[in-house]
């Protein structure tokens, strides 16, 4: 199997196998399950019952993205469509333009329901003809073609399972999936998806028919130039048709191929052509030179009560991410045929490996079913927001496709957690460029914006890697940079000598407040960073710097208590500049962020335990009481909104909710442990069920739970820290043999 760079190609191959007698097990999951609620059931391929959500009749869009780490994605809608405004051909600007269309001149809070501005091109892609009667396996209405009566859709990323209800005698199920395998970054960088179509003859008579798959191909917007497409046949064990175009230093193509079938036909895209769909059993459209699409039809014969599975493999290969860089998968695969052959040969073992890591999550009985399901599906954000460049070997999780390709450490501190825990070697690549660009004289890192947190994130990400891999030797390479960066940070951010970083204006990730002086979230963050740095110094035998960090920590702890603790409210002040008397007693739910980081990194805490207990009680009384859909980011001591910041009354599912709820889960207090778990459950119930945003995660929601800002947002993947808290582990224990994360990321390893 070749796995080296070739030209930009996309491939689609089709094989047929797996016939047998019809049985109840032929369905992927049971029929008549309740829709839009968490329910437990048995599913084909998974050995024990699972918890999931069934969406019925297209009532949740967009659907699950088919794609892996840095491969691009195409969404499979719950209405049985593929959305061809996708990124498998490296077309990201469609979503970037949304930020130009909404909000540049407006207050961002007024930009409601961003999803309505996102372009879409959902087209049916599967059709079935039995005895001359055609059924479009989609709910998208098309005059002159009969559509499916009902579609039940269950997603468990990277797998989407669909069961179709049709009027004919042949029942149909679809399992579409991508080889996203926790802990296996290279395999998860495979640019392809497998479509398993399950046909079941429910009658006592033999049935003949055809299944057609229509692929739109790259759009003009994807290609970026006027294109004609060359078509050529490929014969051999893999027999197919390659459709390609190139120009302006780029190439786009795909191949449609078949393995093990006699009656396979090829043609142009069918799209919304009712006449063409009604003819699939006999003929397919003839493509023109400028037609980028294609279709294939496979004829089948089903004996009475027989079932059969068709395997369709969609493999894309468009290595030119931008004019100056290539997708990482181009370093592993020798074109799309290579990808297709790899999937055709290994699809069974790859799917078993996907199910292996999912089964660890489903089988962790100490986690409730709703959390198991949410952990698995929130990883779909990685398919939508990850970029992996070859050459410089740069990997990043984008904050949102609203903001283009790339992000910064201030946002990555929340959205990078699944990568840090499940793909730690990949996660460390993100900050490699910062060390290379570090000022050798001052130690300043080459980052702009949010100076009060970015250097701290840099230090903590290195420790995340060390703890998740057990590799203390990483400090031999990174410790000098950490020490230099912290030296610059103290001199640049602490001007009054109290050992607390000073915030000016909007210099923290809560950037709509105009803060002055030390702030509670930045200060608790700093306490955890100092604990981490002290331990790093000790591991490196640098006792002098360890003593320095300890001294800074002791003084910073005193300053936090003296300058920020507000005993009347039972909370830390939002900020307090004693030099000019500017302060705010707004209650920030994120004030315990440093406590969260400390516990994740293996420390017992950094704030006074009695204060932490009082803060949790205050957050319950004020911030959590305002809404059933999370914890309000901030409020005044009397419960009113802090009108200074434009989004203080909103709920951010990540840091404003998960941070305090994780601390509650660790608290040892049964009341707060139960409260924290319940708040996160209500938060994800609102996202996945009430708002239909399972795969389109928001940055924030309103008090009534409705979507307020952000789409396909990476922050919410921070959910992966929550099971660590619930299980009373930390990064080290969770990632050590026997720990939850270690079991997840090793279950899907390749067989020796």
MARVEXZA-501308 format. One record per residue (C-alpha): residue in three letters; y, z, x. Coordinates in steps of 0.5 Angstrom, whole numbers, padded with zeros to 4 digits, always signed. Each point is the difference from the previous one (the first is absolute). Example, Ala and Ser with C-alpha at 12.3 -4.5 7.8 and 13.67 -1.06 7.14 Angstrom:
<nodes>
ALA-0009+0016+0025SER+0007-0002+0002
</nodes>
This chain:
<nodes>
UNK+0000+0000+0000UNK+0006-0002+0003UNK+0006+0004-0001UNK+0006-0003+0004UNK+0007-0003-0001UNK+0000-0007-0004UNK+0005-0003-0005UNK+0002+0003-0006UNK-0005-0001-0005UNK-0002+0003-0007UNK-0007+0000-0002UNK-0004+0000-0006UNK-0008+0000+0000UNK-0005+0001-0006UNK-0007+0002+0001UNK-0005+0002-0006UNK-0006+0005+0000UNK-0002+0006-0003UNK-0004-0002-0007UNK-0005+0004-0004UNK-0001+0003-0006UNK+0006+0003-0004UNK+0000+0007-0001UNK+0005+0006-0001UNK+0002+0000+0007UNK+0002-0007+0000UNK+0007+0002-0002UNK+0004+0003+0005UNK+0003+0006-0004UNK-0002+0002-0007UNK+0003-0003-0006UNK+0005+0004-0005UNK+0003+0005+0005UNK+0006+0003-0002UNK+0006-0004+0002UNK+0006+0002+0004UNK-0003+0007+0002UNK-0004+0003+0005UNK-0007+0000-0002UNK-0007+0001+0004UNK-0005-0005+0000UNK-0005-0004+0004UNK+0001-0006+0004UNK-0004-0005+0003UNK-0001+0001+0008UNK+0003+0007+0000UNK-0006+0005+0000UNK+0003+0006-0004UNK+0005+0000-0006UNK+0008-0002+0001UNK+0006+0001-0003UNK+0005-0005-0002UNK+0005-0004-0004UNK-0002-0006-0005UNK+0006-0004-0001UNK-0002-0004-0006UNK+0003-0007-0002UNK+0005-0001+0005UNK+0004+0006-0002UNK+0002+0002+0008UNK+0003-0005+0004UNK+0000-0002+0006UNK-0007+0001+0001UNK-0004+0002+0007UNK+0002-0003+0006UNK-0005-0004+0004UNK+0001+0001+0007UNK-0001+0005+0006UNK+0004+0002+0006UNK+0005-0005+0002UNK-0003-0006-0004UNK+0005-0001-0005UNK-0003+0001-0008UNK+0000-0004-0006UNK-0001+0004-0007UNK-0005+0000-0005UNK+0003+0001-0006UNK-0003+0004-0006UNK+0001-0006-0004UNK-0005-0004+0004UNK+0005-0004+0004UNK+0002+0000+0007UNK+0007+0000+0002UNK+0002-0005+0005UNK+0007+0003+0002UNK-0004+0003+0005UNK+0000+0002+0008UNK-0007-0003+0002UNK+0005-0006+0002UNK+0005+0004+0004UNK+0005+0000-0006UNK+0003+0006+0000UNK+0007-0002-0002UNK-0001-0001-0007UNK+0000+0008-0001UNK+0006+0001+0005UNK+0004-0004-0004UNK-0001+0005-0006UNK+0005+0005+0004UNK+0005-0006+0000UNK-0001-0001-0007UNK+0001+0007-0002UNK+0004+0006+0003UNK+0004-0003+0006UNK+0006+0002-0004UNK-0002+0005-0005UNK-0002+0007+0000UNK-0008+0000+0002UNK-0001+0005-0006UNK+0002-0006-0005UNK-0005-0005+0003UNK-0005+0002-0005UNK-0007-0003+0000UNK+0000-0004+0006UNK-0007-0003-0002UNK+0004-0005-0005UNK+0004-0003+0005UNK-0006-0002+0005UNK-0003-0007-0001UNK-0007-0001-0002UNK-0004-0006-0001UNK-0007+0002-0004UNK-0005-0005-0001UNK-0007+0000-0003UNK-0005-0002+0006UNK-0007+0001-0003UNK-0003-0004-0006UNK-0007-0001-0003UNK-0003-0005-0004UNK-0006+0001-0003UNK-0003-0006-0004UNK+0007-0003+0000UNK+0003+0006-0003UNK+0006+0002+0005UNK+0002+0007+0000UNK+0006+0002+0005UNK-0002+0006+0003UNK+0007+0003-0001UNK+0005+0003-0005UNK+0006-0005+0002UNK+0000-0004-0007UNK-0001-0008+0001UNK+0001-0004-0006UNK-0007-0004-0001UNK-0004+0005+0005UNK-0004+0006-0003UNK+0002+0006+0004UNK-0004+0006+0001UNK+0000+0005-0006UNK+0001+0006+0005UNK+0000+0002+0007UNK-0002+0007+0003UNK+0003+0001+0007UNK-0002+0006+0004UNK+0003+0000+0007UNK-0002+0004+0006UNK+0003-0003+0006UNK-0002-0004+0003UNK-0004-0002-0006UNK+0002-0003-0006UNK-0006+0000-0006UNK+0002-0004-0006UNK-0005-0001-0006UNK+0002-0005-0005UNK-0002-0001-0007UNK-0001-0007-0003UNK-0002-0003-0006UNK-0006-0004+0003UNK-0007+0002+0002UNK+0001+0001+0008UNK+0003+0007+0002UNK+0005+0000+0006UNK+0002+0005+0005UNK+0004-0001+0006UNK+0000+0005+0006UNK+0006-0002+0005UNK+0001+0003+0006UNK+0003+0000+0007UNK-0003+0003+0007UNK+0004+0006+0000UNK-0004+0005+0004UNK+0003+0007+0001UNK+0000+0002+0008UNK-0002-0007+0002UNK+0007-0004+0001UNK-0003-0006+0003UNK-0005-0002-0006UNK+0006+0002-0005UNK+0004-0005+0003UNK-0004-0006-0003UNK+0004-0005-0003UNK-0005-0001-0006UNK-0002+0002-0007UNK-0007+0000-0003UNK-0001-0002-0008UNK-0007+0002-0003UNK-0001-0003-0006UNK-0005+0002-0005UNK-0003-0004-0005UNK-0005+0003-0005UNK-0003-0004-0005UNK-0001+0004-0006UNK-0004-0005-0005UNK-0007-0001+0000UNK+0001-0008+0002UNK+0002-0003+0006UNK+0007-0001+0001UNK+0003-0006+0005UNK+0008+0001+0002UNK+0005+0000+0005UNK+0005+0005+0004UNK+0006-0003+0002UNK+0005+0003+0005UNK+0007-0003+0001UNK+0004+0002+0006UNK+0007-0001+0000UNK+0001-0001+0007UNK+0007+0001+0004UNK+0006-0001-0004UNK+0006-0004+0003UNK+0004+0007+0001UNK-0006+0002+0004UNK+0000-0006+0004UNK+0007-0001+0001UNK+0000-0007+0001UNK-0002-0007-0004UNK-0007+0000+0001UNK-0006-0005-0001UNK-0007+0003+0001UNK-0006-0003+0003UNK-0007+0001-0003UNK-0006-0001+0004UNK-0008+0002-0001UNK-0003+0005+0004UNK-0008+0000+0000UNK-0005+0004+0003UNK-0003+0007-0002UNK+0007+0001-0003UNK+0002-0006-0004UNK+0007-0001-0002UNK+0007-0003-0001UNK+0006+0002+0005UNK+0007-0002-0003UNK+0005+0001+0005UNK+0007-0001+0002UNK+0005+0001+0006UNK+0007-0001+0002UNK+0006+0004+0004UNK-0005+0003+0004UNK-0004+0003-0006UNK-0006-0001-0003UNK-0003+0001-0007UNK-0007-0002-0002UNK-0006+0003-0004UNK-0007-0002-0001UNK-0005+0000-0006UNK-0007+0000+0002UNK-0007+0001-0003UNK-0006+0003+0003UNK-0007-0001-0003UNK+0002-0004-0006UNK-0002-0007-0002UNK+0005-0001-0006UNK+0007+0002+0003UNK+0006-0004-0002UNK+0007+0000+0003UNK+0007-0002-0003UNK+0007+0001+0000UNK+0003+0007-0003UNK-0001+0001-0008UNK+0006+0005-0001UNK+0002-0001-0007UNK-0003-0006-0002UNK-0004+0001-0006UNK-0003-0007+0000UNK-0002+0001+0007UNK-0003+0007-0002UNK-0004-0003-0005UNK-0003-0005+0004UNK-0003+0004+0006UNK-0007-0001-0002UNK+0001-0007+0001UNK+0006-0001+0005UNK+0005+0003+0004UNK+0007-0003+0001UNK+0002-0005+0005UNK+0005+0003+0005UNK+0006-0004+0003UNK+0002+0000+0007UNK+0005+0005-0002UNK-0004+0005-0004UNK-0001+0006+0004UNK-0006+0003-0005UNK-0007-0001-0001UNK-0006+0002-0004UNK-0007+0000+0000UNK-0005+0000-0006UNK-0008+0003+0001UNK-0005-0002-0005UNK-0005+0005-0002UNK-0006+0001-0004UNK-0002+0007-0003UNK-0007+0001-0003UNK+0000+0005-0006UNK+0002+0007+0001UNK+0002-0002+0008UNK+0005+0002+0004UNK+0003-0004+0006UNK+0006+0002+0005UNK+0005-0005+0003UNK+0003+0002+0007UNK+0007-0003+0001UNK+0003+0001+0006UNK+0008-0001+0001UNK+0002+0001+0007UNK+0007-0002+0002UNK+0003-0001+0007UNK+0007-0001+0001UNK+0001+0003+0007UNK+0008-0001+0001UNK+0003+0006-0003UNK+0007-0002+0002UNK+0002-0005+0006UNK+0000+0005+0005UNK-0007+0003-0002UNK-0007-0001-0002UNK-0004+0004-0005UNK-0005+0005+0004UNK-0006-0003-0004UNK+0001-0007+0004UNK-0002+0004+0006UNK-0007+0001-0003UNK-0002-0006-0004UNK+0000-0007+0002UNK+0003-0003-0007UNK-0002+0001-0007UNK-0007-0003+0001UNK-0001+0005+0004UNK+0002+0005-0004UNK-0004-0003-0006UNK-0006+0000+0004UNK+0001+0007+0002UNK+0000+0002-0007UNK-0005-0004-0003UNK-0005+0003+0005UNK+0002+0007+0000UNK+0003+0001-0007UNK-0006+0005-0002UNK+0001+0004+0006UNK+0007+0000-0001UNK+0000+0002-0007UNK-0005+0006+0002UNK+0005+0002+0005UNK+0005+0000-0005UNK-0004+0004-0005UNK-0002+0005+0006UNK+0007+0003+0001UNK+0002+0000-0007UNK-0006+0004-0002UNK+0002+0005+0005UNK+0006+0001-0004UNK-0003+0000-0007UNK-0006+0004+0003UNK+0005+0006+0002UNK-0001+0005-0006UNK+0006+0004+0003UNK+0005-0005-0002UNK+0001-0002-0008UNK-0002-0006-0002UNK+0007-0003-0002UNK+0002+0002+0008UNK-0006-0004+0002UNK+0002-0006-0004UNK+0007+0001+0002UNK-0001+0000+0008UNK-0004-0006-0001UNK+0005-0004-0003UNK+0006+0002+0003UNK-0003-0004+0006UNK+0002-0006-0003UNK+0007+0001+0002UNK-0003-0002+0007UNK-0002-0007-0002UNK+0007-0001-0003UNK+0004+0003+0006UNK-0003+0000+0006UNK+0001-0005+0006UNK-0004-0001+0006UNK+0003-0004+0006UNK-0004-0003+0005UNK+0002-0001+0007UNK+0005+0007+0000UNK-0006+0003-0004UNK+0005+0003-0005UNK-0002+0003-0006UNK+0005+0003-0005UNK+0000+0002-0008UNK+0006-0003-0003UNK+0004+0005-0005UNK+0000-0005-0005UNK+0000-0008+0000UNK+0007+0001-0003UNK+0002+0001+0007UNK-0003-0005+0004UNK-0005+0000+0005UNK+0000+0007+0004UNK+0002+0007-0001UNK+0002+0006+0004UNK-0003+0007+0002UNK+0005+0003-0005UNK-0004-0003-0006UNK-0007-0001+0004UNK+0000+0008+0001UNK-0003+0000-0008UNK-0003-0007+0000UNK-0004+0000+0006UNK-0005+0005-0002UNK-0006-0004-0002UNK+0001-0004+0007UNK+0001+0006+0004UNK-0006+0004-0003UNK-0005-0006-0001UNK+0002-0005+0005UNK+0004+0004+0005UNK-0001-0005+0006UNK+0004-0005-0004UNK+0005+0005-0002UNK+0002+0002+0007UNK+0002-0007+0001UNK+0006+0000-0004UNK+0004+0005+0004UNK-0002-0004+0007UNK+0006-0004+0000UNK+0004+0007+0000UNK-0002+0002+0006UNK+0001-0006+0004UNK+0007+0000-0002UNK+0001+0007+0001UNK+0007+0001+0004UNK-0003+0003+0007UNK+0006+0004+0001UNK+0002+0003-0006UNK-0007+0000-0004UNK+0003-0003-0006UNK-0005-0004-0004UNK+0002-0007-0002UNK+0001+0001-0007UNK+0006+0000-0005UNK+0002+0004-0006UNK-0003+0007-0002UNK+0000+0003+0007UNK-0001+0007-0003UNK-0008-0002-0002UNK-0002-0006+0004UNK-0001+0003+0007UNK-0004+0006-0004UNK-0004-0006-0003UNK-0001-0003+0006UNK-0003+0007+0003UNK-0004+0001-0006UNK-0003-0007+0000UNK-0003+0001+0007UNK-0003+0007-0002UNK-0003-0003-0007UNK-0004-0005+0005UNK-0002+0005+0005UNK-0003+0005-0006UNK-0003-0006-0004UNK-0004-0003+0006UNK-0001+0007+0004UNK+0003-0004+0006UNK+0004+0005+0004UNK+0001-0005+0006UNK+0005-0004-0005UNK+0005+0005+0003UNK-0001-0002+0007UNK+0004-0007-0002UNK+0005+0003-0005UNK+0002+0007+0001UNK+0005-0002+0005UNK+0003-0004-0005UNK+0000+0005-0005UNK+0003+0005+0005UNK+0006-0004+0001UNK+0001-0002-0007UNK+0000+0007-0002UNK+0005+0002+0006UNK+0005-0006-0003UNK-0001+0003-0007UNK+0002+0007+0001UNK+0006-0002+0004UNK+0002-0005-0005UNK-0001+0003-0006UNK+0001+0007+0001UNK+0007+0001+0002UNK+0001+0008-0002UNK-0005+0002+0004UNK-0004+0003-0006UNK-0006-0004+0001UNK+0000-0004-0006UNK+0001-0007-0001UNK+0007-0002-0003UNK+0000-0005-0006UNK+0007-0004-0001UNK+0001-0004-0006UNK-0007-0004-0002UNK-0003+0001+0007UNK-0007+0002-0004UNK-0005-0003-0004UNK+0003+0003-0006UNK+0006-0005+0001UNK+0004+0001-0006UNK+0003+0007+0002UNK+0006+0001+0004UNK-0003+0006+0004UNK+0003+0004+0006UNK-0003+0005+0004UNK-0007+0002+0000UNK-0004-0003-0006UNK-0006+0004-0003UNK-0005-0006+0001UNK+0002-0002+0007UNK+0000+0007+0002UNK-0007+0001-0002UNK-0002-0006+0002UNK+0002+0002+0007UNK-0003+0006+0000UNK-0007-0004-0001UNK+0002-0005+0006UNK+0001+0006+0005UNK-0006+0003-0002UNK-0004-0007+0002UNK+0004-0001+0006UNK-0001+0007+0003UNK-0008-0001-0001UNK+0001-0007+0003UNK+0003+0003+0006UNK-0005+0006+0001UNK-0005-0006-0001UNK+0003-0003+0006UNK+0001+0006+0004UNK+0007+0000+0000UNK+0002+0007-0001UNK+0007+0000+0001UNK+0001-0005-0006UNK-0005+0004-0004UNK+0005+0006+0001UNK+0006-0004-0002UNK-0003-0003-0006UNK-0002+0007-0002UNK+0007+0003+0001UNK+0003-0006-0004UNK-0005+0002-0005UNK+0002+0007-0001UNK+0007-0001+0000UNK+0000-0006-0005UNK-0005+0005-0004UNK+0006+0005+0000UNK+0005-0005-0002UNK-0004-0003-0006UNK+0000+0007-0002UNK+0007+0002+0001UNK+0003-0006-0002UNK-0004-0003-0005UNK-0004+0005-0004UNK+0003+0001-0007UNK-0003+0007-0002UNK+0004+0000-0007UNK-0004-0007-0002UNK-0006+0001+0004UNK+0001-0007+0004UNK+0003-0003+0006UNK+0007-0002-0001UNK+0000-0008+0000UNK+0005+0000+0006UNK+0005+0005+0003UNK+0005-0002+0005UNK+0003+0007+0002UNK+0006-0003+0004UNK+0003-0003-0006UNK-0003+0004-0006UNK-0003-0006-0002UNK-0007+0002-0004UNK-0004-0002-0006UNK-0005+0005-0003UNK-0004-0006-0004UNK-0007+0001+0000UNK-0004-0005+0004UNK-0007-0001-0002UNK-0001-0003+0007UNK+0002+0006+0004UNK-0007+0002+0002UNK-0001-0007+0003UNK-0001+0004+0007UNK-0005+0005-0003UNK-0004-0006-0002UNK+0000-0003+0007UNK-0002+0006+0003UNK-0006+0001-0004UNK-0002-0007+0001UNK+0001+0001+0007UNK-0005+0006+0000UNK+0006+0006+0000UNK+0000+0005-0005UNK+0007-0001-0002UNK+0007+0000+0003UNK+0004+0003-0005UNK+0000+0008-0002UNK-0006+0000-0005UNK+0004+0005-0005UNK+0005-0006+0000UNK-0005-0005-0001UNK-0003+0004-0006UNK+0007+0000-0003UNK+0002-0007+0001UNK-0007-0002-0004UNK+0002+0005-0006UNK+0007-0003+0000UNK-0002-0007+0000UNK-0005+0001-0006UNK+0006+0004-0004UNK+0005-0006+0002UNK-0002-0007+0003UNK-0007+0000-0004UNK+0002+0003-0006UNK+0005-0006-0002UNK-0006-0005+0000UNK-0007-0001-0001UNK-0001-0006+0004UNK+0001+0003+0007UNK+0006+0005+0004UNK+0007-0002-0001UNK+0003-0002+0007UNK+0005+0005-0001UNK+0004+0004-0005UNK+0006+0006+0000UNK-0002+0007+0000UNK+0001+0000-0008UNK-0005-0006-0001UNK+0006-0005-0001UNK+0000-0007+0004UNK+0003+0000+0007UNK+0005-0006-0002UNK+0002-0001+0008UNK-0006-0003+0001UNK-0002-0006-0004UNK-0007+0001-0001UNK-0001+0007+0001UNK-0003+0001-0007UNK-0005-0005+0001UNK-0007+0001+0002UNK-0003-0003+0007UNK-0007+0000-0001UNK-0001+0001+0008UNK+0004+0005+0003UNK+0004+0003-0006UNK-0007+0001-0003UNK-0006+0000+0005UNK+0004+0004+0005UNK+0001+0007-0004UNK-0007-0002-0004UNK-0004+0000+0007UNK+0003+0006+0002UNK-0001+0004-0007UNK-0008-0003+0001UNK+0000+0004+0007UNK+0003+0006-0002UNK-0006+0004-0002UNK+0004+0002-0007UNK-0005-0002-0005UNK+0006-0001-0005UNK+0004-0005+0005UNK-0007-0003+0002UNK-0001-0002-0007UNK+0007-0002-0001UNK+0001-0005+0006UNK-0007-0003-0002UNK+0003-0001-0008UNK+0007-0003+0002UNK-0003-0005+0005UNK-0005-0002-0006UNK+0005-0001-0005UNK+0004-0004+0005UNK-0005-0005+0001UNK-0002+0000-0007UNK+0007-0002-0001UNK+0000-0005+0005UNK-0007-0003-0001UNK-0001+0001-0008UNK+0007+0001-0003UNK+0004-0005+0004UNK-0006-0005+0002UNK+0002+0000+0007UNK-0006+0002+0004UNK+0001-0006+0005UNK+0007-0001-0001UNK+0002+0007+0003UNK+0007+0002-0002UNK+0005+0004+0005UNK+0003+0005-0005UNK-0001+0001-0008UNK+0005+0003-0005UNK-0001+0006-0003UNK-0003-0003-0006UNK-0005-0003+0005UNK+0002-0007-0001UNK+0001-0005+0006UNK+0007+0001+0004UNK+0000-0003+0007UNK-0005-0004+0005UNK-0006-0004-0001UNK-0007+0000+0004UNK+0003+0006+0004UNK-0003+0002+0006UNK+0002+0008-0001UNK-0005+0001-0005UNK-0006-0001+0005UNK+0002+0007+0002UNK-0005+0002-0005UNK-0005+0000+0005UNK+0002+0007+0003UNK-0001+0003-0007UNK-0008+0001+0001UNK+0001+0003+0007UNK+0004+0005-0004UNK-0004+0001-0005UNK-0006+0001+0004UNK+0003+0005+0004UNK+0000-0005+0007UNK+0005-0002+0005UNK+0000-0007+0003UNK-0005+0002+0006UNK-0005+0003-0005UNK+0000-0005-0005UNK+0000-0006+0006UNK-0006+0004+0004UNK-0007-0001-0002UNK-0002+0003-0007UNK+0007+0000-0002UNK+0002-0004-0006UNK+0004-0006+0004UNK-0005-0001+0005UNK-0005-0001-0005UNK+0004-0005-0004UNK+0002-0004+0007UNK-0007+0000+0003UNK-0004-0001-0007UNK+0001-0008+0001UNK-0001-0001+0007UNK-0004-0006+0002UNK-0007+0001+0000UNK-0003+0000+0008
</nodes>
